[in-house]
Amino acid sequence: MENQVIFDREHNHYQLNRVGWNKDLRIFGCVLHLDIKDEKVWIQYDGTEDWIADELVELGVPKEDIVLGFHPANKRQYTGFAVS
């Protein structure tokens, strides 16, 4: 099993994928997907054990600069993070 880190700096897309085999079963999946849009970090998917939004806050990124893009727009107001 291996991790693949994908950086698309031109379009500000960043992913971490797991790829490999478990016997005869193919494993492929996105672990983390982040985008930078309008100077905000959009978390499109977070399959990590340690929630990446909390880690970003601990590193000094303000909550108003983090959007939980995996939540519907009408629910984001309840997350404590940016809505867009």
ChimeraX attribute file (.defattr): number of C-alpha atoms within 10 A of each C-alpha:
attribute: neighborCount
match mode: 1-to-1
recipient: residues
	/A:1	11
	/A:2	11
	/A:3	14
	/A:4	13
	/A:5	12
	/A:6	12
	/A:7	13
	/A:8	10
	/A:9	10
	/A:10	6
	/A:11	10
	/A:12	12
	/A:13	16
	/A:14	17
	/A:15	18
	/A:16	19
	/A:17	16
	/A:18	16
	/A:19	14
	/A:20	13
	/A:21	12
	/A:22	8
	/A:23	7
	/A:24	6
	/A:25	8
	/A:26	11
	/A:27	14
	/A:28	14
	/A:29	13
	/A:30	16
	/A:31	17
	/A:32	18
	/A:33	18
	/A:34	21
	/A:35	21
	/A:36	17
	/A:37	14
	/A:38	9
	/A:39	9
	/A:40	17
	/A:41	23
	/A:42	23
	/A:43	20
	/A:44	17
	/A:45	18
	/A:46	20
	/A:47	13
	/A:48	11
	/A:49	7
	/A:50	9
	/A:51	10
	/A:52	16
	/A:53	20
	/A:54	13
	/A:55	11
	/A:56	15
	/A:57	14
	/A:58	10
	/A:59	9
	/A:60	9
	/A:61	15
	/A:62	14
	/A:63	17
	/A:64	14
	/A:65	19
	/A:66	23
	/A:67	26
	/A:68	23
	/A:69	20
	/A:70	12
	/A:71	15
	/A:72	10
	/A:73	12
	/A:74	8
	/A:75	10
	/A:76	17
	/A:77	13
	/A:78	9
	/A:79	12
	/A:80	12
	/A:81	16
	/A:82	19
	/A:83	20
	/A:84	17
